[in-house]
Amino acid sequence: MPPSPRETPLQGDWTPFGSEVEFKLAELLYCRAELLALNIDTLLDLWAQSLEGFDATQGAPFDNHEDLYGTIDSSTLGDIPWQCLVTKISDDINEHSPSWMRTQYEVWYHDPEAVVSAMLSNPDFNGQFDLFPYIDLDACGKHQWNNVMSGNMAWWCSVSISVPFVPKMCPYDAACRIISSHLTQPPKD
């Protein structure tokens, strides 16, 4: 079944960000530069200080890294629900086992298959996601691992069309067949 049509956001609506500048700054600091929280705080403090002499009504776009992270986390784009996995304590654990082994943990995640499906159907990713598996070798011929498409699973799925994972990971069935017809040997680790 094809995905439901996407809602087109209103022009100029940067919710939950206050403006396009806030959005672009968050993208720069969090996604591109991947600044540490301390460096984000320093940058925002300097930004706010630079505006003090101009009698500005607003300071820096964010108060600190927590404000930035909170704004990013409050984004409601996407409809993939959170799921929770609670670890179970094994029967062979006793009171002499380390405390981390006796503790139950919650792991919150989005269904990876649903996330990949949403990414592939998102027009914003058009031309940004390489569906073809590849092998990246360094100067000595050693396999370098970069992302999911440079891994052995992507390779084996592309050379073995009978694997049930292929239609889910690679919705372009014809492309998968073309790939598999040209790849004849597995990567060497």
KETITI-379925 format. One line per field, with one value per residue: residue number from 1; x, y, z of N, C-alpha, C in turn. Coordinates in nm, 2 decimals. Atoms other than C-alpha are relative to their C-alpha. Example, Ala and Ser with C-alpha at 12.3 -4.5 7.8 and 13.67 -1.06 7.14 Angstrom:
<recs>
n = c(1/2)
n_c1 = c(0.09/-0.09)
n_c2 = c(-0.12/-0.11)
n_c3 = c(0.00/0.00)
ca_c1 = c(1.23/1.37)
ca_c2 = c(-0.45/-0.11)
ca_c3 = c(0.78/0.71)
c_c1 = c(0.09/-0.08)
c_c2 = c(0.12/0.11)
c_c3 = c(0.00/0.08)
</recs>
This chain:
<recs>
n = c(1/2/3/4/5/6/7/8/9/10/11/12/13/14/15/16/17/18/19/20/21/22/23/24/25/26/27/28/29/30/31/32/33/34/35/36/37/38/39/40/41/42/43/44/45/46/47/48/49/50/51/52/53/54/55/56/57/58/59/60/61/62/63/64/65/66/67/68/69/70/71/72/73/74/75/76/77/78/79/80/81/82/83/84/85/86/87/88/89/90/91/92/93/94/95/96/97/98/99/100/101/102/103/104/105/106/107/108/109/110/111/112/113/114/115/116/117/118/119/120/121/122/123/124/125/126/127/128/129/130/131/132/133/134/135/136/137/138/139/140/141/142/143/144/145/146/147/148/149/150/151/152/153/154/155/156/157/158/159/160/161/162/163/164/165/166/167/168/169/170/171/172/173/174/175/176/177/178/179/180/181/182/183/184/185/186/187/188/189)
n_c1 = c(0.08/-0.09/0.02/0.10/-0.06/-0.06/0.06/-0.10/0.00/0.02/-0.12/-0.04/0.02/-0.12/0.04/0.01/-0.10/0.06/-0.03/-0.09/-0.13/-0.02/-0.01/-0.13/-0.10/0.01/-0.05/-0.14/-0.07/0.03/-0.02/-0.12/-0.13/0.01/-0.07/0.02/0.09/-0.07/-0.03/0.12/0.03/-0.10/0.04/0.12/-0.03/-0.07/0.11/0.08/-0.09/-0.02/0.12/0.03/-0.02/0.09/0.13/0.09/0.11/-0.03/-0.14/-0.04/0.12/0.02/-0.06/-0.12/0.02/0.12/0.10/-0.01/0.03/0.14/0.07/-0.01/0.08/0.15/0.04/0.10/0.01/0.00/0.11/-0.04/0.01/-0.10/0.02/-0.09/-0.05/-0.05/-0.09/0.04/-0.11/-0.01/0.02/-0.12/-0.05/0.03/-0.03/-0.15/-0.03/-0.01/0.13/0.05/0.06/0.12/0.08/0.08/-0.02/0.09/-0.06/0.10/-0.04/0.09/-0.02/-0.09/0.06/0.09/-0.08/-0.06/0.11/0.04/-0.11/0.01/0.11/0.00/-0.06/-0.12/-0.12/-0.01/-0.14/-0.08/-0.02/-0.06/0.06/-0.08/-0.11/-0.14/-0.11/-0.10/-0.12/-0.11/-0.12/-0.05/0.10/0.09/0.13/0.03/0.14/0.04/0.15/0.07/-0.02/-0.13/-0.01/0.02/0.14/0.04/-0.06/0.07/0.14/0.00/-0.04/0.09/0.13/0.09/0.00/0.12/-0.03/-0.03/0.11/0.03/-0.11/-0.02/0.13/-0.01/-0.03/-0.08/-0.13/-0.06/-0.03/-0.12/-0.12/-0.04/-0.05/-0.13/-0.09/-0.02/-0.08/0.02/-0.11/-0.10/-0.03)
n_c2 = c(-0.12/-0.12/-0.08/-0.11/-0.13/-0.09/-0.13/-0.10/-0.10/-0.14/-0.08/-0.08/0.07/0.06/0.06/-0.07/-0.11/-0.13/-0.07/0.07/-0.01/0.10/0.13/0.01/0.01/0.14/0.10/-0.02/0.03/0.13/0.10/-0.02/-0.02/0.09/-0.07/0.04/-0.08/-0.11/-0.09/-0.07/-0.10/-0.11/-0.07/-0.07/-0.11/-0.10/-0.06/-0.08/-0.11/-0.09/-0.08/-0.08/-0.14/-0.05/-0.02/0.10/0.06/0.15/0.05/0.11/0.08/0.09/-0.04/0.09/0.13/0.06/-0.07/0.05/0.14/0.01/-0.04/0.11/0.11/-0.03/0.00/0.10/0.05/0.14/0.06/0.13/0.00/0.05/0.13/0.02/0.14/0.01/0.12/0.09/0.05/0.15/0.09/0.04/-0.11/0.01/-0.12/-0.02/-0.05/-0.15/-0.07/-0.03/0.12/0.02/-0.11/0.00/-0.12/-0.03/-0.04/-0.06/0.00/0.00/0.12/-0.04/0.02/-0.11/-0.12/0.01/-0.01/-0.14/-0.08/0.02/-0.06/-0.14/-0.07/-0.08/0.09/0.03/-0.02/-0.01/0.13/0.10/0.13/0.10/0.05/-0.01/0.05/-0.10/0.06/-0.10/0.02/0.14/0.10/0.04/-0.05/-0.11/0.00/-0.14/-0.01/0.13/0.05/0.05/0.12/0.13/0.03/-0.06/0.08/0.13/-0.03/-0.03/0.11/0.11/-0.06/0.08/-0.05/-0.07/-0.13/-0.09/-0.09/-0.10/-0.10/-0.05/0.01/-0.01/0.14/0.01/-0.04/0.11/0.11/-0.04/0.01/0.14/0.07/-0.05/0.03/0.14/0.05/-0.07/-0.08/0.07/-0.08)
n_c3 = c(0.00/0.00/-0.12/0.01/0.05/-0.10/-0.01/0.03/-0.10/0.04/0.03/-0.11/-0.13/-0.04/-0.13/-0.13/0.00/0.01/0.13/0.09/-0.05/-0.11/0.06/0.07/-0.10/-0.06/0.09/0.00/-0.12/-0.04/0.10/0.08/-0.07/-0.11/-0.11/-0.13/-0.07/-0.05/0.11/0.04/-0.10/0.02/0.12/-0.03/-0.09/0.08/0.08/-0.08/-0.04/0.11/0.02/-0.12/0.03/0.11/-0.06/0.07/-0.08/0.00/-0.01/0.09/0.03/-0.11/-0.12/-0.02/0.08/-0.04/0.08/0.14/0.01/-0.03/0.12/0.10/-0.05/0.00/0.14/0.01/0.13/0.00/-0.08/-0.04/-0.15/-0.08/-0.06/-0.12/-0.03/-0.13/-0.01/-0.10/-0.08/0.03/-0.12/-0.06/-0.08/-0.14/-0.08/0.00/0.13/0.00/-0.01/0.13/0.06/-0.07/0.03/0.13/0.07/0.10/0.12/0.08/0.14/0.10/0.08/0.11/0.13/0.02/0.02/0.13/0.10/0.00/0.07/0.14/0.06/-0.03/0.11/-0.04/0.02/0.14/0.05/-0.12/-0.06/0.10/-0.02/0.06/-0.09/0.05/-0.09/0.00/-0.04/-0.02/0.09/-0.02/0.04/-0.12/0.01/-0.10/-0.03/-0.01/-0.03/0.02/0.14/0.01/-0.09/0.06/0.02/0.12/0.11/0.01/0.04/0.14/0.08/-0.03/0.00/-0.07/-0.14/-0.02/-0.05/0.11/0.03/-0.10/0.00/0.13/0.06/0.15/0.03/0.12/-0.03/-0.07/0.09/0.08/-0.09/-0.03/0.12/0.03/-0.11/0.01/-0.11/-0.13/-0.05/-0.09/-0.12)
ca_c1 = c(0.00/0.15/0.21/-0.05/0.00/0.22/0.08/0.26/0.36/0.25/0.50/0.70/0.59/0.90/0.72/0.85/1.13/1.05/1.20/1.40/1.71/1.65/1.59/1.90/2.11/1.98/2.06/2.41/2.50/2.33/2.35/2.64/2.90/2.78/2.90/2.94/2.69/2.95/3.05/2.69/2.64/2.96/2.85/2.50/2.64/2.87/2.57/2.37/2.66/2.71/2.35/2.36/2.49/2.22/1.92/1.78/1.45/1.57/1.89/2.04/1.79/1.83/1.91/2.15/2.20/1.91/1.68/1.81/1.78/1.43/1.32/1.45/1.29/0.95/0.94/0.63/0.71/0.65/0.40/0.61/0.53/0.78/0.82/0.97/1.18/1.23/1.53/1.46/1.68/1.81/1.73/2.09/2.15/2.18/2.25/2.63/2.61/2.71/2.43/2.41/2.32/2.04/1.89/1.60/1.65/1.41/1.52/1.30/1.31/1.13/1.07/1.37/1.17/0.91/1.18/1.36/1.03/0.94/1.28/1.25/0.91/1.00/1.06/1.31/1.55/1.51/1.87/2.01/2.01/2.22/2.03/2.32/2.55/2.92/3.25/3.48/3.84/4.14/4.48/4.57/4.26/4.09/3.72/3.61/3.27/3.09/2.71/2.45/2.50/2.87/2.80/2.79/2.41/2.35/2.58/2.42/2.07/2.16/2.32/2.05/1.71/1.54/1.62/1.29/1.46/1.53/1.18/1.15/1.50/1.50/1.15/1.28/1.26/1.40/1.70/1.76/1.75/2.00/2.24/2.22/2.28/2.61/2.75/2.91/3.14/3.10/3.31/3.63/3.69)
ca_c2 = c(0.00/0.34/0.59/0.85/1.19/1.43/1.75/2.05/2.29/2.65/2.89/3.05/2.80/2.70/2.54/2.45/2.70/3.07/3.16/3.03/3.16/2.95/2.64/2.70/2.76/2.44/2.25/2.40/2.35/2.01/1.83/1.98/2.10/1.86/2.11/2.00/2.14/2.36/2.51/2.58/2.76/2.97/3.06/3.16/3.37/3.55/3.61/3.75/3.97/4.11/4.24/4.41/4.74/4.77/4.79/4.48/4.34/3.98/3.80/3.49/3.26/3.01/3.06/2.76/2.41/2.28/2.53/2.42/2.05/2.10/2.28/2.01/1.74/1.92/1.89/1.69/1.61/1.25/1.01/0.71/0.62/0.56/0.20/0.08/-0.23/-0.32/-0.55/-0.86/-0.99/-1.34/-1.63/-1.70/-1.36/-1.36/-1.10/-1.14/-1.03/-0.67/-0.42/-0.33/-0.69/-0.68/-0.36/-0.34/-0.08/0.10/0.14/0.39/0.37/0.42/0.11/0.12/-0.02/0.25/0.52/0.40/0.37/0.73/0.86/0.70/0.84/1.19/1.42/1.62/1.32/1.30/1.26/1.25/0.88/0.63/0.31/0.12/-0.10/-0.05/-0.16/0.11/-0.01/0.19/0.21/-0.13/-0.30/-0.32/-0.28/0.06/0.07/0.40/0.35/0.08/0.06/-0.01/-0.31/-0.68/-0.70/-0.45/-0.65/-0.98/-0.84/-0.71/-1.03/-1.25/-1.13/-1.41/-1.24/-1.11/-0.79/-0.65/-0.53/-0.35/-0.18/-0.13/-0.05/0.00/-0.37/-0.32/-0.14/-0.43/-0.68/-0.47/-0.45/-0.82/-0.91/-0.71/-0.82/-1.16/-1.18/-1.09/-0.83/-0.94/-0.82)
ca_c3 = c(0.00/-0.09/0.19/0.26/0.10/0.30/0.44/0.29/0.57/0.55/0.39/0.67/0.94/1.12/1.42/1.68/1.59/1.62/1.28/0.98/1.15/1.46/1.25/1.04/1.35/1.51/1.20/1.19/1.55/1.60/1.27/1.07/1.32/1.60/1.86/2.22/2.47/2.63/2.30/2.21/2.54/2.48/2.13/2.25/2.53/2.29/2.06/2.34/2.46/2.11/2.11/2.45/2.31/2.04/2.28/2.11/2.24/2.17/2.26/2.10/1.93/2.22/2.58/2.60/2.47/2.68/2.51/2.17/2.24/2.39/2.07/1.85/2.07/2.06/1.68/1.59/1.23/1.15/1.29/1.38/1.74/2.01/2.13/2.46/2.52/2.88/2.95/3.14/3.42/3.33/3.56/3.63/3.79/4.16/4.44/4.39/4.02/3.94/4.00/3.63/3.55/3.81/3.68/3.43/3.16/2.93/2.57/2.37/1.99/1.67/1.45/1.21/0.92/0.96/0.98/0.67/0.48/0.59/0.48/0.14/0.08/0.20/-0.10/0.10/0.07/-0.30/-0.44/-0.08/-0.01/-0.21/-0.25/-0.41/-0.19/-0.23/-0.09/0.02/0.04/0.18/0.01/0.16/0.03/0.38/0.39/0.55/0.71/0.65/0.66/0.61/0.23/0.28/0.50/0.43/0.48/0.20/-0.02/0.05/0.01/-0.33/-0.46/-0.32/-0.43/-0.25/0.09/0.22/0.35/0.00/-0.09/0.24/0.22/-0.15/-0.28/-0.64/-0.73/-1.08/-0.94/-0.70/-0.98/-1.19/-0.89/-0.82/-1.18/-1.18/-0.84/-0.84/-0.54/-0.17/0.00/0.17/0.52)
c_c1 = c(0.09/-0.02/-0.10/0.06/0.05/-0.07/0.11/-0.01/-0.03/0.13/0.03/-0.03/0.12/-0.02/0.08/0.10/-0.07/0.02/0.09/0.14/0.02/0.01/0.14/0.12/0.00/0.06/0.16/0.07/-0.02/0.04/0.13/0.13/0.00/0.08/-0.03/-0.09/0.07/0.03/-0.12/-0.04/0.10/-0.04/-0.13/0.02/0.07/-0.10/-0.08/0.08/0.02/-0.12/-0.03/0.02/-0.10/-0.14/-0.10/-0.10/0.02/0.15/0.03/-0.13/-0.04/0.07/0.13/-0.02/-0.12/-0.12/0.00/-0.05/-0.15/-0.09/0.00/-0.08/-0.15/-0.05/-0.10/-0.01/0.02/-0.10/0.04/0.01/0.12/-0.04/0.10/0.03/0.05/0.09/-0.05/0.12/0.00/-0.02/0.12/0.07/-0.03/0.05/0.15/0.04/0.01/-0.14/-0.05/-0.07/-0.14/-0.10/-0.08/0.02/-0.11/0.08/-0.12/0.05/-0.12/0.02/0.09/-0.06/-0.09/0.08/0.06/-0.11/-0.04/0.11/0.00/-0.12/-0.01/0.07/0.12/0.13/0.03/0.15/0.10/0.04/0.04/-0.05/0.09/0.11/0.13/0.10/0.10/0.13/0.11/0.11/0.06/-0.10/-0.09/-0.13/-0.02/-0.15/-0.05/-0.15/-0.06/0.02/0.14/0.02/-0.03/-0.15/-0.05/0.05/-0.08/-0.14/-0.01/0.04/-0.09/-0.14/-0.11/-0.01/-0.12/0.02/0.01/-0.12/-0.03/0.11/0.01/-0.13/0.00/0.04/0.09/0.15/0.07/0.04/0.13/0.13/0.04/0.05/0.15/0.10/0.02/0.08/-0.02/0.12/0.09/0.03/0.15)
c_c2 = c(0.12/0.09/0.11/0.13/0.08/0.13/0.10/0.11/0.14/0.07/0.08/-0.06/-0.08/-0.07/-0.13/0.12/0.13/0.07/-0.10/0.00/-0.10/-0.14/-0.02/-0.01/-0.13/-0.10/0.01/-0.05/-0.15/-0.11/0.01/0.01/-0.10/0.06/-0.06/0.10/0.13/0.10/0.07/0.11/0.12/0.08/0.09/0.11/0.11/0.07/0.10/0.13/0.10/0.09/0.09/0.15/0.06/0.01/-0.09/-0.06/-0.15/-0.03/-0.10/-0.08/-0.11/0.04/-0.08/-0.13/-0.08/0.05/-0.05/-0.14/-0.01/0.04/-0.11/-0.12/0.02/0.00/-0.12/-0.06/-0.15/-0.06/-0.15/-0.01/-0.06/-0.14/-0.02/-0.15/0.01/-0.13/-0.09/-0.06/-0.15/-0.08/-0.04/0.11/-0.01/0.13/0.03/0.05/0.15/0.06/0.03/-0.12/-0.03/0.11/-0.02/0.14/0.02/0.05/0.06/0.01/0.01/-0.13/0.03/-0.02/0.11/0.13/0.00/0.02/0.15/0.09/-0.02/0.06/0.15/0.07/0.09/-0.08/-0.04/0.04/0.00/-0.13/-0.10/-0.14/-0.12/-0.04/0.02/-0.05/0.11/-0.06/0.12/-0.03/-0.14/-0.11/-0.05/0.07/0.11/0.00/0.15/0.02/-0.14/-0.05/-0.04/-0.13/-0.13/-0.03/0.06/-0.08/-0.13/0.01/0.03/-0.11/-0.12/0.05/-0.08/0.04/0.09/0.15/0.10/0.09/0.11/0.11/0.07/-0.01/0.01/-0.14/-0.02/0.04/-0.11/-0.11/0.04/-0.01/-0.14/-0.07/0.04/-0.04/-0.15/-0.05/0.08/0.08/-0.08/0.09/0.00)
c_c3 = c(0.00/0.12/-0.02/-0.04/0.12/0.00/-0.03/0.11/-0.06/-0.03/0.12/0.14/0.04/0.14/0.02/0.01/-0.02/-0.14/-0.08/0.06/0.12/-0.05/-0.07/0.10/0.07/-0.09/-0.01/0.12/0.04/-0.10/-0.08/0.08/0.12/0.12/0.14/0.07/0.05/-0.10/-0.05/0.10/-0.02/-0.12/0.02/0.09/-0.07/-0.09/0.08/0.04/-0.12/-0.03/0.11/-0.03/-0.10/0.05/-0.07/0.10/0.02/0.01/-0.11/-0.03/0.11/0.12/0.03/-0.07/0.04/-0.07/-0.14/-0.01/0.03/-0.12/-0.10/0.04/-0.01/-0.14/-0.02/-0.15/0.00/0.09/0.04/0.15/0.07/0.05/0.12/0.01/0.14/0.01/0.11/0.07/-0.03/0.13/0.07/0.07/0.14/0.07/0.00/-0.14/0.01/-0.01/-0.14/-0.07/0.07/-0.02/-0.12/-0.06/-0.10/-0.12/-0.09/-0.14/-0.09/-0.09/-0.12/-0.14/-0.04/-0.03/-0.14/-0.11/-0.01/-0.07/-0.15/-0.07/0.02/-0.12/0.03/-0.01/-0.14/-0.05/0.12/0.06/-0.11/0.03/-0.04/0.11/-0.07/0.10/-0.01/0.06/0.02/-0.09/0.01/-0.04/0.12/-0.01/0.11/0.01/0.02/0.04/-0.04/-0.14/-0.03/0.08/-0.08/-0.03/-0.13/-0.12/-0.03/-0.04/-0.15/-0.09/0.02/0.01/0.08/0.15/0.02/0.04/-0.12/-0.04/0.10/0.00/-0.13/-0.08/-0.15/-0.04/-0.12/0.03/0.08/-0.09/-0.09/0.09/0.01/-0.12/-0.03/0.11/0.01/0.12/0.13/0.04/0.08/0.11/0.02)
</recs>
